[in-house]
Amino acid sequence: MTGKPRLRVGKVFVAGGLPTITYNPRAQLKLEQKVEDYLDEGHRILSISGPTKTGKTVLIKSVLKHKNAIYLSGGSISSSGQFWSVIADELEVQASVEFGRQETDGEMRTVSGELGVIPGVAKAGKIAQEQVATSLTDKIIRTRYTENAARKALRNCQRPLVIDDFHYIPSEEQLQIVRSLKDLVFDGVPVIVLAVPHRAYDVVRVEKEMTGRVQQLDIGFWSNDELLGIAEKGFDALGLIDEGGRIATHLASESFASPHLMQDFCLNVVKDSGVRETQEQIQFLVEPNWQSFFSERSSAASKSAFDMLARGPRQRTDRKPRTLKNGLIVDIYGAVLMAIGYTGPLISITYEHLRTAMREIVSDNPPRGQEIARVLDEMSKIARDQIEGEPVVDYDAELMTLHISDPYFAFFLRWSAQEELAGRVSSITPSFQESLFANYGGINVGWTYEVVIEGHDKDWLWTTTDDNRAIEFKVVMPNKPRKGENSDPDTE
């Protein structure tokens, strides 16, 4: 008997929620203490930055769980007016105020008369007094501006205000919101904004007057040791043994420094072992087939986002083919995605780094700098306008840096991009049908494809290796493509 409380696995490993059993405060970084210090000192805006799914919201909700904080999501705020309306609703502020006045005037009257007791025999006199009152009531209803009412209520209650995904709010509205918060911050209202690293300074960027009034707290990527802490706490709570820590170590190495991914991996590796709750007897975890395990996890992680980026915006004609050094022919969007993968993929890629990667993978006539920049802009627009949630990629033209904002997308590039690109061979335009997308740098391989293309007479086998793992493509090609078939220009 383990003697441990019986817990369901979904309550131990929590991906996308607030974990308790497996919550790791990262004590060595003193993140909780820094937030507490800010609450004690105040009079500034606290900007907490970190990559998507690295624990910003979990940290704040853990520290503020007894502070009755007000939480707003930047993704649902489109204007300054809406921002203050949400706060007014949270504080139950009434926009209409009723004022009343009542006045009463009164006077006494004397009334006299005779009363006949028995007709013709006796009479009696009577004198009485009565009060007559006049009442006047005034009612005035005044409507207050919602922003003014909400600001007054927030100043009085001093409840912490947390704005998650502050970078989602349009920049012109960010300016209005920051300006309206400035005097409240001066009066001690705690204001905390959460953002991805490359948008951490949006508060100062939109309002220069906030320079020196914003405290930065970067929670950074998680180390493997910090991720291992999640697995160790959870496995122990469930009565499971990970012999030599091999399973946890492998999971941490594929988590892209994200506790969200680590929680997800741990949850599923336990379920794949047939465990759904704390074991009565100590049980050893079974190591899964890693290729199948990670491929299954990534299959739905960011597939739709990847497909949208690979397809690019609509165009009237085929894009110009780009021949890669591994023999593949792709369009410029495929080439950019392959170049991103060639970097690792890295979470942040400078424009020059990406151009270097492009020159490394394209055999001749690599895209010009302005073409790459245009594609990055288009990808950012697609990610922002057509893909739900945090944009998977975000190109900062000012800093000339591409950011992979979602670790799930990076995970997808590593484990499923190869298969997805290979699957597109039957749907891409005819000018590309003589080639098959293949792995090039940073995308895991280890399976074989056989593709038959009708109309060609050449049989050949092409193999590439990456990190000691091989991938083979057997392509049947009876005819060479006609001359000039791939001469369509780029149409981006």
N, C-alpha and C positions, 0 to 999 in steps of 0.2 A: 504493500500500500504506500502511495506517495504521501498521503496525509495533506494534500494541497486542496484548496477550495476548488469546487468544480466550476470551470469556466468554459464557455463556448469559444471556439477558435475565432469567430468573428468579433468577439469582445476583447480578444487579446491582441490580434493584429488588425489594426484599423487603418485602411487606406482611404484617404479623403475625408476623415473625420478627426475627432479629438481623442487620441489614445490616452489611456490611463495606465494600464499595466506596462505597456512598452514605450511610454513617453520618456524621451531622453532630453533633459534640460541642457545638455552640453555644458556641464558645470565649469569646465576649464576655461570656457569663453566668458563666463559670468554674464550671460545674456539676460537672465531674469533679474539679476541684481541691477544691471544697467537700466532696465525698464523701470524698476522700482525707484531707483535714484531719480530718474526723470520725473516720475509722478510726485516725488517729494519736492523737487526743486521747481519744476514747471517753468512758465513764462517763455517757452519756446515751442516750436513744432518739432516733434520727433519723427524723423523719416527712417523707417526700417526698410532696408532693401535686401533683396536676395533673389536668386533665380526662382522661377515657378516651381512649386511643389518641393520647396526646401524647408518648410516649417514656419514661415512668417506668421500666418494666421494662428497656427497651433500655439506658438510662443505667446502671442498677445492674449489669446483666450485663456491660456493657463494662468497668466499673471493677473488678468483682469476679471477672473471668474467671480469675484466677490465685490467688484467695483461698480456694478450696474452701468456698464459702458453702453454707449450708443454706437451701433455698427452700421455703416453704409457701404454699399458696393459701387465702386466707380463705374462698373459696367452697366449699371441701371440708372446712372445720372447723366442727363444730356444737357442740363442747364443749371444755372445758379438758383433760379426760382424753384426748380424741382428739388434741388439739394436742401433748401430751407423748408420746403413743404414736408419732406420726409422727416426732418428733425422735429418740425412742429407736431406731426402726427405721433412721433415717438414720445414727445413730452406732453401730449394731450393738450396742446395750446389751442384756445378758441380764438378764431379770427374776429368774431363779432363780440362786442362788449355792450351790455345793456345798463343804462343808468336810469333811475326812477326818483321822482319827488312827489310827496303827497302832503297837502295842506288841508286843515279842517278849521272852519269858523263856526262858532255857536252863539246862541242868545237865549235868554229865559223870557217867557211870556206868562202873564197872570190872566186867568180867565175866571169870571164870576157869573152866577146865575141863580135861579130859584128852582126848587124842587117841590112839586106838590105831592104830599104823602097821601092824603085822602081828598079827593076833589070836593071843593066847596067847604071843607072843614079845616084843613091845616096846610101850611106852606113852610118850607125850610130853605134857607140860603146856603150856597156852596161857592167856595173860592178855590181854584186849582192853578198849578203852575206846570208848564211844559217847556222842554228844551228843543229848539230847532237848530240843526247843524247843516252846514254846507261843506262838501268835500271836493277838492280839486287835485287831480293826479296827472303828473307829467311823466312820459316815458321817452327816453332817447336811446336809440341803438346806433352805435358807432362801429364801423368796420376798420380794423387795424391791418396794416401790411403784414403778411405772414412772416416775412423775414424779420421785421422789427420785433414781432411778438416772440418768435423762436429765439432770437438773439438774447432778448431780455430773460427768457426762461432758462436758457443755457447758462447765462452769466450767473443767475441766482442759484442754480442747482449744482454747477461745477462738475457735472458728470463727464467722464472721459469720452471724447469723440474719436472714433476709429474709422478711417476711410481706406477701405481695402481696394487694391487695384486703382490707385489714384491716377495712374497714367492712362487709364481708359477714358477719363473725362476729357472732352475737347479742350485744347490749350487755351482758347479764348475764354471758356467758362472756368477753367482752372484759375485764371487771373482774377476773375470776379470773386470766386470763392475764397481765394487766399486773402484778397484785400478785405473781404467782409469778416474774416476770422482774425485779422491782425490785432484789433483792439481787445477781442475776447482772450486771445493768447496773453496779451499784456496783463489782463485782469486775472490770469491764473487758470483759465480753462485748459485742461490737457487735450491736445490735438495730436493724433498719431496717424501718419499716412504710411501705407504699405505699397511698395512698388518694386518692379524688377530693377536690377542694378543700373542699367543704362538709362533709367528714368528716375534715379534716386534724387537728382537735383532739379526735378521739374518745379518744385516750389520756388526755388531761387531763380530758376531760369525764366519763369513767367512773371516774377515780381522781384526785381532787384532790391527793393526795400527790405526784403526778408533776409538779406545777407547778414550773417551773425545771429540770426534768430531761429535757425534751423539746426537741430542736433542730428547728426547722421549715425546710424547704427547698421552696419553691414553684417548680416548673419553668415554670409559666405556659404561655400559648398561644404558638405559633410565629408569628413575623413572616413576611411574604411573602418577605423576603430570605432567611430561614433555609430556607424551603420551596424557594425557587429553587435553593439550594445542592444540594439532593437531585437535582433535574433536571439541573443543570449537570454534576455529577460523573458521573451515570449516562449521560447522552447522550455525554459525552466518552469514557467507557470503552467504549462500543459503536460509536464512530466515527461518530456522528450529529451533524448541525448543525441547531440550532433557530435559523433566521434571525431576527435581531432579538430573540430570546428571547420571541417572541409566544406560542408554544405553552406554554412553562413558566409565563409570566405568567398566562395564562388558567387553567391548572390550579391554580396557587397561589390564585387568587382564589376558586375554588370548593371549596377543601379545608377550610374551616371551621377553619383554624389547626391542622390535624392532619397530622403527618408520615405517619401510617398511610394516610390518604386520598391524600396526595400520592404515596406510593410506589405505591399501587394505580393511580392515574390515569396515572402515568408508565409503568408496566408495560403498561397496556392501550393507551396511545397509540402506544407502540413496536410492539406486536404488531399493531395495526390498520394500521401502515405496512408490515407484512410482514416485520419484522425479528425474528429469534429468537436471534441471537448477534452478536458483534462483527463489523463489516463490514471486508472487506479493502480496500475503497475508501471514501473519505469519501462519505456519503450525506446528503441533506437530508431532514429529517422533513416529512411531509405533514400539513397542518392538517386535522383531521377536521371533519365536520358536528357542531358542538357540541351542537345540540339532540338529535340521535340518540345521540351519545356519552354525554352525561350521563344521558339518560333510560335508556339501557341499563344504565349503571353503577348507577343507583339502583333499578331495578325490583325487585331482590331484596334490597336493602340492609337495609331495615327494614319490608318490607311486612306480614309477619305481626304485628309489634309494632303497627304503625299500625292494622291491622284490629281487633285486640283492644281497643285504646284507643277507637277510633271506635264499636265495638259496646257497650262498657261492660259492667257486670255484668248478669246475667239479671234480667228483670223480668216481671211477669204481664200488664201492660197497656202500651199505647203511651205513650211519654213526651210531655210537652207540647211542641208545636211552637214554635220560636223564629224569627221573621221577621227576616232581616238587611236592612241598608240597601240591599244590592244586589239585593233581591227574592227571595233564597233562603229556604227554610224548612228548618230543621235541628232536631235535638233538642239537649239541653243539652250532650251530649258532643261533638257536631259543632261547637256554638258555641264550646266551650272550645278545641278544636283549631284552629278558625279564628282565635280570639283569639291563641293562641300564634303561629300563622303571621303574624298581623298585626304582631307585634313584630319580625319580621325573617327567621327567628326568632332571638331572643337565646338565649344559652346559659343565663343565669340571669335569671329574671323574678320580680320581687317581686309579692306579692299585690295591692298597690295598682296596680302597673303593669298587671297582667293585668285587673283590674276596669276600669281606664281603657280598655284595648283592647276589652273587652267592650262598654262603653257606646258606643264608636266604631263598632262593626260591627252591633250589634243595633238595629233600628229603633224598637221600643217594648217596654216591659216587660222590660228586661234582667234576667237572673237575679240574685237577691239574693246578698249576700256569703256567707252561710252555705251557699247552694246551690253556689256556685263552690268553696268550701273542701271541701265534701263530695265533689264530683266530682274534685278534685285528689287527695284522699285515696284515692278509689277507683281512680283511674288509677295512683297509686303502688303500691297493692296488686296490681293487675293486672300492672304492670311487674315487681314484685318476685317475685310468686308464680307467675305463669303464663308469663312470657317468660324464655327461657334467657339466661344471660350477664348482663352489666352492665345494670341497669334503665335503660331509655331515658329515663325521666323519674323524678324523685324530688322529692316535695314535703316540705320541712322545715317542719312545722307550728310548731315553736318559733321559727324565724326568719322564717316566713311567706314563703318563697321557693320557687319551682319551678325545678328544675335540669334542663336537657336534658343528660343525662350522656353520651350517645353522639353524636359528630359525624355518624355515619352516619344517625341518625334525623333530625337537623337537615337533612342533605343530602337525605334522602328528602322531608321536608316541602317543600323548595324545588323539587325536580324531579319528584316523582311523586305528591304528595298530590292535586293537581288531577285527574289522570287516574283515580286510585283512587276519589276521592269521586264523580266523574262516573259511574264504573262501578257504583256502589252504587245508582243510581237504580232499577234493575230489581228490587233485592232489599229495599229499605227498605219500611216499612209503607205501606199505601194512602193514609193521611192525608198522606203526604209526596210522593206521586207527581206532583203538579203542579209540582214544582220540581226544579232541577238544581243540585248543588253547583258553585260557581264559585270562581275564585281571588279572594282578598281579602288583599292585602298580604303580600309576601315570598315568594309561591309563583310560580315561573316559569310563563309561559303562552306561547302562540304556535301553537295549533292550533284546529281548529273541530270542534264536535260538532253533530249533528242528532239530536234526540230526538223520537220520536212517542209521545204519550200518548193512548191510546184513550179515547173518551167525552167529548171536548171539541171545540169548533167554532171556536176562535180561533187564528189563525196569527200568530206574532210573532217578531221577531228581537231578541235582547238582546246587547249588546256591552259589554265592559269593557276597559280598558287598564291596563297596569302596566309601568312602565319602558320605554315605547315599544313594548311587545309587545302584540298584541291577541288576544283570544279571543272567539269568537262561538258562541252557542247558539241554534239554531233549534228552537223547540218548537211542536208542533201540538197545540192544546187545544180540542176541540169543545164542551165544557161547562165551566161553572164548578163548583168543588166545592160540595157541598151545605152549607147553613148548619149550623154546629155541628160540621162534620166534624173540625176541628182543635182541639177543646175538651178533649181528654184532658189531665189534669194530669201534671206530672212525677211519676215514681214512684221516683226514686233514693232 
